[in-house]
Amino acid sequence: MLSYIPVLGRLQFADYARLIFAVCVLIAEPIFRFIFAIFTPLRYVVDVLRRLIVPRSFEEKIEQPHEPGKPWPSHEKLMETFTSTEEFVRFWGFPFQHHYVTTKDGYILALHRIPSSRTAHREHLDAKARARRAGDASPNPRHQQDNSRPVVLLWHGFLMCSEIWVCSPDIKLSLAFTLADAGYDVWLGNTRGNKYSCKHRSLKPTEEAFWDFSMDHLALYDLPDAVDYILKLTGAPSLSYIGFSQGTAQGFSSLSINPKLNKKVNLFIALAPAAKPMGLENKLVGAMLRISPEIIFLLFGRKSLLSVALFWQSILSPLSFAWVIDVSVKFLFKWRAEMVPYKNVVYQHLYSYTSVKCVVHWFQIIRNGRFQMYDESPTVLPNSTSGHVVPKFPTEHIRTPIALFYGGQDTLADMNWLLEETATPIYCMKVDGKWLRLSETLVVLLISSHFRVGRQRCRIRGKFRTLWIAGILPYAKAI
């Protein structure tokens, strides 16, 4: 609960001017949104503005694949219309399953599963077709679901969902698809509150209580309960966990406070690891942090964060929406996204819901300089003492092997702190420039080196390929 209002004199006049301007924009935004939606074809206005401001080379970077001379996939425009993880997975001929796990505190999380490779799936479908033609209605035992495949769980980042792992028009750019074709049982997690996990046993998303969760809840419930469900269903003794951005913070926090989980996760791969961010580049956000993270509640309320983003996405063209995202990211974080191909497709799947309380939690971590749990009773002044101690996540207790991959120009990750406070990783790689696409190849190699099913080690069939993740921000943060 916000217990105070910042006093005058704590900031400079320019900081207050920026803050007042931001509040005015937030108040005016719904009005402009209504006007543009009803009276003005905004998408055409933004398209014209983009063409006047942005050189043609930007649109070429958005539309064209990263590798020069590579053909433009004929299905790229079709994928601009896809709205779900299932559409992407089934488009490429993979099997797809919906699973739902109810956490101990009542949230119903969606887990998406790619249980086998395309080849195995086609063989299964062909066998069923032959059985039907032969009049045999009984299932073929040779094509029953194979639970001996090593299991890997992929978890998205902040304000995202499972779509980020599969939304690239080039199948070779998806880590999820590459792992599935390599022989893994691939699971894609969805954090509470996002588009696939917006259910609760008793609460409704329209209620403020539904959104009263921070990263503490993701660590205490979401990841452990999802892992338990997957292992129980598959019969596997353990799984490997790959997290991106906030998905890595979820891994660090959950493993640090749950000793039993360390025995169930045989390898933790952290892509663009986030535990104690160094801070944001934008001065306005910095000023807000110096005041108090809880002021975010005044600006965005206490429910979902930036839900209006979906409105603007629906009325802007894919190219214009990608341009707006790039401008916004550069403004806030000084990130460039020059290595991100197919922005007109992948940016359509960048945003999903989360709670405002989660972003406040991140700002508390930045303000206090420690990877800690959510502070329900923050102090009035920065760096002042209080009558309670906010527990930190004891990352030094993690026993699961860890592999770290981070961008050389990532303005958020504090790698020195992470290496000091976390159990010694088995691998740590700085990803820069031409090495960017190598990191995902090493991800697969590391998983292969740790998975053993009986006496057989899981290996990738054929030659190792240079892999990408279908997600967006690993590139934006690493360039």
C-alpha positions in Angstrom: 0.0 0.0 0.0 1.3 3.4 -1.0 1.9 5.1 2.4 3.3 8.5 1.5 3.6 11.2 -1.1 7.1 12.4 -2.1 8.0 15.7 -0.6 9.2 18.7 -2.5 12.9 19.2 -2.8 13.9 15.6 -3.2 14.3 16.0 -6.9 15.5 18.7 -9.2 12.9 20.8 -11.1 13.6 19.1 -14.4 12.9 15.7 -12.8 9.5 17.0 -11.5 8.7 18.4 -14.9 9.4 15.1 -16.6 7.2 13.3 -14.0 4.3 15.7 -14.4 4.6 15.3 -18.2 4.4 11.5 -17.8 1.3 11.8 -15.6 -0.4 14.1 -18.2 0.4 11.6 -21.0 -1.1 8.8 -19.0 -4.3 10.8 -18.3 -4.6 11.9 -21.9 -3.9 8.6 -23.5 -7.3 7.1 -23.0 -8.9 10.2 -24.5 -6.6 10.1 -27.6 -7.2 6.4 -27.9 -10.9 6.9 -28.1 -10.6 9.8 -30.6 -8.2 7.9 -32.9 -10.2 4.7 -32.8 -13.5 6.4 -33.7 -12.7 9.4 -35.8 -9.2 9.1 -37.2 -7.5 6.2 -39.3 -4.5 6.3 -37.0 -2.7 3.4 -38.6 -2.4 5.5 -41.8 -1.2 8.5 -39.9 1.5 6.5 -38.2 2.5 4.9 -41.5 3.0 8.3 -43.2 4.9 9.5 -40.1 7.1 6.5 -40.2 7.9 6.9 -43.9 8.8 10.5 -43.4 11.1 9.9 -40.4 12.5 6.5 -40.9 14.8 5.6 -43.8 13.9 2.7 -46.1 16.7 0.7 -44.7 14.8 0.3 -41.4 11.9 -1.4 -43.2 14.3 -3.7 -45.0 15.8 -4.7 -41.6 12.3 -5.4 -40.3 11.1 -7.4 -43.3 14.2 -9.2 -44.5 15.9 -12.1 -42.8 19.1 -11.5 -41.1 21.3 -13.4 -43.5 21.9 -11.6 -46.8 20.6 -13.4 -49.8 18.3 -15.6 -47.9 14.9 -16.1 -49.5 11.9 -14.4 -48.0 9.6 -17.1 -46.6 6.3 -17.2 -48.5 4.4 -17.7 -45.3 5.6 -14.6 -43.5 2.5 -12.6 -44.3 0.3 -15.4 -43.2 2.0 -15.6 -39.9 1.2 -12.0 -39.3 -2.3 -13.2 -38.7 -1.4 -16.0 -36.2 -2.6 -15.3 -32.7 -1.6 -18.4 -30.6 1.2 -20.7 -29.9 -0.8 -23.6 -31.2 -1.1 -22.0 -34.7 2.7 -21.7 -35.0 3.4 -25.2 -33.7 0.8 -26.9 -35.9 1.8 -24.9 -39.0 5.2 -26.6 -39.0 3.7 -30.0 -38.5 4.6 -30.6 -34.9 2.2 -32.2 -32.4 0.7 -29.8 -29.8 -0.9 -30.3 -26.4 -2.6 -28.0 -23.9 -2.0 -28.8 -20.2 -3.2 -26.9 -17.2 -1.7 -26.9 -13.7 -3.4 -25.3 -10.7 -1.0 -23.7 -8.3 -1.2 -24.1 -4.6 -2.6 -20.6 -4.3 -5.3 -21.2 -7.0 -3.9 -19.8 -10.3 -4.5 -22.0 -13.3 -1.4 -22.0 -15.5 -1.3 -23.1 -19.1 1.6 -25.3 -20.2 2.1 -25.9 -23.9 3.8 -29.1 -25.0 5.5 -30.3 -28.1 5.8 -34.0 -27.2 7.7 -35.3 -30.3 9.5 -34.4 -33.5 7.8 -33.8 -36.8 9.1 -37.1 -38.2 7.7 -39.1 -35.2 4.4 -37.2 -35.5 4.1 -38.0 -39.2 4.8 -41.6 -38.6 2.2 -41.7 -35.9 -0.4 -40.1 -38.2 0.5 -42.4 -41.0 0.1 -45.5 -38.8 -3.3 -44.3 -37.6 -4.4 -43.8 -41.2 -3.3 -47.2 -42.2 -5.1 -48.7 -39.2 -8.3 -46.9 -40.1 -8.1 -48.2 -43.7 -7.5 -51.7 -42.4 -10.5 -51.4 -40.1 -8.4 -51.6 -36.9 -9.7 -49.1 -34.4 -7.2 -50.1 -31.7 -4.2 -47.9 -31.2 -0.8 -49.0 -32.4 1.3 -49.7 -29.3 4.5 -48.7 -31.2 3.1 -45.2 -31.6 2.0 -44.6 -28.1 3.4 -41.4 -26.5 7.1 -41.9 -25.7 7.8 -40.8 -22.2 11.4 -41.7 -22.4 12.3 -38.5 -24.2 14.4 -36.1 -22.0 12.2 -33.2 -20.8 13.1 -29.5 -21.2 11.0 -26.6 -19.9 11.3 -23.2 -21.5 10.0 -20.1 -19.7 9.5 -16.6 -21.2 10.5 -13.2 -20.0 8.7 -10.2 -18.5 5.4 -9.1 -20.2 5.6 -12.2 -22.5 4.1 -15.6 -23.1 5.0 -18.9 -24.7 4.6 -17.5 -28.2 8.1 -15.9 -28.1 9.7 -19.4 -28.5 7.9 -20.3 -31.7 6.8 -17.1 -33.5 9.6 -16.8 -36.1 8.7 -17.4 -39.8 12.0 -19.3 -40.1 11.8 -22.6 -38.3 15.5 -22.8 -37.9 15.4 -19.7 -35.7 13.2 -21.4 -33.0 15.0 -23.1 -30.1 11.8 -24.9 -29.2 11.4 -26.5 -32.6 15.0 -27.4 -32.8 14.9 -29.2 -29.5 11.7 -31.1 -30.4 13.3 -32.3 -33.7 16.4 -33.2 -31.7 14.5 -35.7 -29.6 13.3 -33.7 -26.6 10.0 -33.4 -24.9 9.5 -29.7 -25.0 7.3 -27.8 -22.6 6.6 -24.0 -22.8 5.5 -22.3 -19.5 3.2 -19.4 -19.1 3.4 -17.1 -16.0 0.2 -16.3 -14.1 -1.8 -13.4 -15.5 -0.6 -13.6 -19.1 -3.0 -14.4 -22.0 -2.8 -18.1 -21.4 -2.8 -18.2 -17.6 -5.6 -15.6 -16.8 -7.7 -18.0 -14.7 -8.1 -18.6 -11.0 -10.2 -21.0 -8.9 -12.1 -18.2 -7.2 -10.8 -14.8 -8.5 -11.6 -13.0 -11.7 -9.1 -10.9 -13.8 -11.4 -7.9 -13.3 -10.8 -8.1 -9.5 -7.8 -6.3 -8.0 -7.0 -9.3 -5.8 -6.3 -11.4 -8.9 -3.3 -9.1 -9.8 -2.0 -9.0 -6.2 1.1 -11.0 -7.0 4.9 -10.3 -7.3 7.9 -12.4 -8.3 7.7 -14.1 -4.9 4.6 -15.9 -6.1 6.3 -17.0 -9.3 9.1 -18.5 -7.3 7.0 -20.1 -4.6 4.2 -21.5 -6.8 4.4 -21.1 -10.6 7.7 -22.8 -11.3 7.7 -25.5 -8.6 4.1 -26.5 -9.4 4.7 -26.6 -13.1 7.8 -28.8 -12.7 5.9 -31.2 -10.4 3.1 -31.5 -12.9 5.5 -32.2 -15.8 7.5 -34.8 -14.0 4.5 -36.5 -12.7 2.9 -36.7 -16.1 6.1 -37.8 -18.0 7.5 -40.0 -15.3 10.9 -38.3 -15.9 13.2 -38.1 -12.8 14.2 -34.5 -13.6 14.1 -31.9 -16.4 16.2 -29.1 -17.8 15.1 -25.5 -17.4 15.8 -22.7 -19.9 14.7 -19.2 -18.8 14.9 -15.9 -20.6 15.2 -12.6 -18.8 12.6 -12.7 -16.0 12.3 -16.4 -16.6 15.9 -16.6 -15.3 15.0 -14.5 -12.2 12.1 -17.0 -11.7 14.7 -19.8 -11.8 17.2 -18.2 -9.5 14.6 -17.2 -6.9 12.7 -20.5 -7.0 15.8 -22.7 -6.8 17.3 -20.6 -4.0 14.4 -21.1 -1.7 13.3 -24.6 -2.7 15.9 -27.3 -2.0 13.7 -30.1 -3.4 13.4 -28.3 -6.7 17.2 -28.5 -7.1 16.9 -32.2 -7.3 14.2 -32.0 -10.0 16.1 -29.6 -12.3 19.2 -31.2 -13.7 20.4 -28.0 -15.6 19.4 -24.4 -15.5 20.3 -22.3 -18.6 19.9 -18.6 -18.1 19.5 -16.5 -21.3 20.0 -12.8 -20.7 20.0 -13.5 -16.9 18.2 -11.0 -14.7 18.5 -11.0 -10.9 19.8 -7.6 -9.8 19.4 -5.2 -12.7 21.8 -2.3 -12.6 19.1 0.3 -13.5 17.4 1.9 -16.4 18.9 4.4 -18.8 16.0 6.8 -19.0 16.2 9.8 -16.7 12.5 9.9 -16.1 12.3 6.4 -14.9 15.4 6.9 -12.9 13.7 9.9 -11.2 10.7 7.8 -10.4 13.0 5.2 -8.8 14.7 7.8 -6.7 11.3 8.8 -5.4 9.9 5.4 -4.7 9.0 2.3 -6.8 5.5 2.4 -5.3 4.7 5.5 -7.3 4.2 3.1 -10.2 0.9 2.2 -8.6 -0.2 5.9 -9.0 0.6 5.8 -12.7 -0.7 2.4 -13.7 -3.1 1.3 -11.0 -3.0 -2.1 -9.2 -4.1 -4.5 -11.9 -2.5 -5.4 -15.2 0.4 -3.4 -16.6 0.1 -1.6 -20.0 -3.0 -3.5 -21.1 -3.6 -0.6 -23.7 -0.6 -2.0 -25.7 -2.9 -4.5 -27.3 -5.2 -1.8 -28.4 -2.5 0.1 -30.2 -1.2 -3.2 -31.7 -4.7 -3.9 -33.1 -5.0 -0.5 -35.0 -1.3 -0.1 -36.2 0.1 -1.9 -39.1 2.8 -4.6 -38.2 5.6 -2.3 -39.6 4.4 0.7 -37.7 4.0 -1.3 -34.5 7.5 -2.6 -34.8 8.8 0.9 -35.3 7.0 2.2 -32.2 8.4 -0.7 -30.2 12.0 -0.1 -31.4 11.7 3.7 -30.6 10.2 2.9 -27.1 12.9 0.4 -26.3 15.7 2.7 -27.4 14.1 5.5 -25.4 13.9 3.5 -22.2 16.9 1.2 -22.3 19.2 2.4 -25.0 18.8 -1.0 -26.7 19.1 -1.4 -30.4 17.4 -4.3 -32.2 19.4 -4.4 -35.5 19.8 -8.2 -35.4 16.1 -9.0 -34.9 14.6 -10.5 -38.2 10.9 -10.6 -39.0 9.9 -7.8 -36.6 6.6 -7.5 -38.5 5.8 -11.0 -37.2 7.6 -11.5 -33.9 6.8 -8.1 -32.4 3.1 -9.0 -32.7 3.8 -11.5 -29.9 6.0 -9.4 -27.7 3.4 -8.3 -25.2 1.2 -10.2 -22.7 -0.3 -9.3 -19.4 1.4 -9.2 -16.0 0.7 -7.4 -12.7 1.8 -3.9 -11.9 3.1 -5.3 -8.6 5.7 -7.3 -10.5 7.3 -4.3 -12.1 7.2 -2.5 -8.7 9.1 -5.5 -7.3 11.7 -5.1 -10.0 12.1 -1.4 -9.1 12.5 -2.2 -5.5 15.3 -4.6 -6.4 17.0 -1.9 -8.5 16.5 0.8 -5.8 17.9 -1.4 -3.0 20.7 -3.1 -5.0 19.8 -6.6 -3.9 17.9 -9.6 -5.2 15.2 -9.6 -2.6 11.6 -10.5 -2.0 8.8 -8.0 -2.3 8.7 -5.3 0.4 5.2 -4.9 1.6 6.1 -2.0 3.9 8.8 0.1 2.1 10.5 3.0 3.8 9.7 6.6 3.2 13.1 7.7 2.2 15.6 5.8 0.0 18.4 4.1 2.0 16.6 4.7 5.3 16.2 2.1 8.0 13.0 0.4 8.9 11.7 -2.0 11.5 11.9 -5.0 9.3 14.4 -6.8 7.1 13.2 -7.8 3.6 14.6 -11.3 2.9 16.9 -11.8 0.0 16.8 -14.7 -2.3 19.7 -16.9 -1.1 21.1 -17.8 -4.5 24.3 -19.2 -2.9 22.2 -22.2 -1.9 21.4 -23.2 -5.5 22.9 -26.7 -6.3 21.5 -27.2 -9.8 24.3 -26.7 -12.5 23.9 -23.3 -14.2 24.9 -22.0 -17.6 24.8 -18.3 -18.3 24.6 -16.5 -21.6 24.6 -12.7 -21.5 24.8 -9.8 -24.0 28.0 -7.8 -24.1 26.0 -4.5 -24.1 23.2 -5.6 -21.9 22.4 -2.5 -19.8 20.4 -4.4 -17.2 22.4 -7.5 -16.2 24.9 -7.1 -13.4 27.0 -10.1 -14.3 29.7 -9.4 -11.7 27.1 -9.5 -8.9 25.5 -12.6 -10.4 28.8 -14.5 -10.5 29.6 -13.5 -7.0 26.3 -14.3 -5.4 25.3 -17.4 -7.3 26.8 -20.9 -7.1 29.6 -21.2 -9.6 28.2 -21.8 -13.0 29.4 -24.7 -15.2 29.5 -22.3 -18.2 29.3 -18.6 -18.8 29.4 -17.0 -22.2 29.4 -13.4 -23.2 27.5 -13.0 -26.5 28.6 -10.2 -28.8 28.1 -9.5 -32.5 29.0 -12.5 -34.7 28.9 -14.8 -31.6 25.2 -14.1 -31.1 23.8 -17.1 -32.9 26.4 -19.4 -31.4 25.0 -19.2 -27.9 21.9 -21.2 -28.7 24.0 -23.9 -30.3 25.8 -24.2 -27.0 22.5 -24.4 -25.2 21.6 -27.5 -27.1 25.1 -29.0 -26.6 25.0 -28.3 -22.8 21.6 -30.0 -22.5 22.7 -32.9 -24.5 25.8 -33.3 -22.3 23.6 -33.5 -19.1 20.7 -35.6 -20.3 21.1 -39.4 -20.0 18.2 -41.8 -20.6 19.2 -45.2 -19.4 22.7 -45.6 -20.9 22.0 -43.5 -24.0 22.9 -39.9 -24.2 20.4 -37.7 -26.0 22.1 -36.3 -29.2 21.0 -34.1 -32.0 20.4 -36.0 -35.2 22.6 -34.8 -38.1 24.8 -31.8 -38.0 24.7 -29.2 -35.3 23.0 -26.1 -36.6 23.4 -22.5 -35.6 20.3 -21.8 -33.6 18.3 -18.7 -32.7 15.5 -18.2 -30.2 12.2 -17.1 -31.7 12.0 -14.5 -28.9 12.8 -10.8 -29.3 14.7 -9.3 -26.5 17.8 -11.5 -26.5 18.9 -9.7 -29.6 17.8 -6.2 -28.5 19.8 -6.6 -25.3 22.8 -8.1 -26.8 23.6 -5.7 -29.6 
